[in-house]
Amino acid sequence: MATGRLAAVDVAATTNTTTYTCPASTYAVVSINICNRGAASAAVRIAIADADSPTAGEYIEYDVDVFSKNVLERTGIVLAATQRIVVYSSAANISAVVVGIETAA
């Protein structure tokens, strides 16, 4: 089972980006950091989803402004097997990093 950094993605603008998928027969406890590397603020969405396109009820953050050179952090996220963290950003220059631990279910 993996520990530490589980995923690191350069999020494409205006696209749902699957940042991390919990492996089958596993659960994971993770934190996600969203870093705005750009010169302008960006509206960011984060979902814990069962598919690559989240439903309205799966979002844990929705259009939260992440100002230039700032970070949004969510901790204590528990994912069941095959659940995904999906990130959307209104702008480019957004990094999403997932850290945590995977454990056999």
C-alpha positions as CSV (number, residue, x, y, z in Angstrom):
1,M,0.0,0.0,0.0
2,A,1.2,3.5,-0.8
3,T,1.9,6.3,1.6
4,G,3.0,9.9,1.2
5,R,2.3,11.7,-2.1
6,L,-0.3,9.7,-3.9
7,A,-0.9,12.0,-6.9
8,A,0.3,15.3,-8.3
9,V,-1.5,16.9,-11.3
10,D,-1.3,20.1,-13.3
11,V,-5.1,20.8,-13.6
12,A,-6.3,21.8,-17.0
13,A,-8.4,24.9,-17.2
14,T,-12.2,24.4,-17.4
15,T,-12.0,20.6,-17.4
16,N,-12.9,18.1,-14.7
17,T,-9.5,16.4,-13.9
18,T,-9.4,13.1,-12.0
19,T,-6.6,13.8,-9.6
20,Y,-6.6,10.5,-7.7
21,T,-8.5,7.2,-7.8
22,C,-8.5,4.9,-4.7
23,P,-7.4,1.4,-5.8
24,A,-9.8,-1.6,-5.7
25,S,-9.9,-3.5,-2.4
26,T,-8.4,-0.4,-0.6
27,Y,-9.5,2.6,1.3
28,A,-7.5,5.8,1.6
29,V,-7.2,8.7,4.1
30,V,-6.0,11.7,2.2
31,S,-5.5,15.4,2.1
32,I,-5.5,17.6,-1.0
33,N,-3.6,20.8,-1.6
34,I,-4.6,23.1,-4.4
35,C,-1.9,25.6,-5.3
36,N,-2.5,28.6,-7.6
37,R,0.7,29.2,-9.4
38,G,-0.8,31.9,-11.6
39,A,-1.1,35.7,-11.5
40,A,-4.9,35.8,-11.1
41,S,-7.4,34.1,-8.8
42,A,-9.1,30.9,-9.9
43,A,-12.4,29.4,-9.0
44,V,-11.8,25.8,-7.9
45,R,-14.1,22.8,-7.3
46,I,-13.3,19.6,-5.5
47,A,-15.5,16.5,-5.6
48,I,-15.3,13.0,-4.1
49,A,-16.9,11.1,-7.0
50,D,-17.8,7.7,-8.2
51,A,-17.0,8.6,-11.8
52,D,-14.9,11.1,-13.7
53,S,-17.8,13.5,-14.0
54,P,-19.1,14.4,-10.5
55,T,-22.8,14.8,-9.7
56,A,-24.0,17.9,-7.9
57,G,-24.1,16.1,-4.5
58,E,-20.4,14.9,-4.7
59,Y,-18.7,18.3,-4.3
60,I,-17.0,19.3,-1.1
61,E,-15.8,22.6,-2.5
62,Y,-17.5,24.6,-5.3
63,D,-16.2,27.7,-7.0
64,V,-14.0,28.6,-4.1
65,D,-11.6,31.5,-5.0
66,V,-8.0,30.5,-4.7
67,F,-6.1,33.8,-4.9
68,S,-2.8,34.1,-6.8
69,K,0.1,32.4,-5.1
70,N,-2.2,30.8,-2.4
71,V,-3.2,27.3,-1.3
72,L,-6.5,25.6,-0.5
73,E,-6.1,22.6,1.7
74,R,-8.7,19.9,2.6
75,T,-7.7,17.3,5.2
76,G,-9.2,14.1,6.6
77,I,-10.8,12.9,3.4
78,V,-11.7,9.2,3.5
79,L,-12.2,7.4,0.1
80,A,-13.7,4.0,-0.5
81,A,-12.3,1.7,-3.1
82,T,-12.5,3.2,-6.7
83,Q,-13.7,6.6,-5.5
84,R,-12.0,9.5,-7.1
85,I,-11.0,13.1,-6.3
86,V,-12.0,15.3,-9.2
87,V,-10.7,18.9,-9.5
88,Y,-12.0,21.6,-11.7
89,S,-10.4,25.1,-12.1
90,S,-11.6,28.2,-14.0
91,A,-8.0,29.0,-14.9
92,A,-4.7,27.3,-15.8
93,N,-1.6,27.2,-13.5
94,I,-3.3,25.2,-10.8
95,S,-1.5,22.2,-9.1
96,A,-3.4,19.5,-7.2
97,V,-1.4,17.3,-4.8
98,V,-2.9,14.4,-2.9
99,V,-1.0,13.0,0.1
100,G,-2.1,10.2,2.5
101,I,-2.2,6.5,3.1
102,E,-3.8,3.6,1.3
103,T,-4.9,0.6,3.4
104,A,-6.3,-2.8,2.4
105,A,-10.1,-2.9,3.0
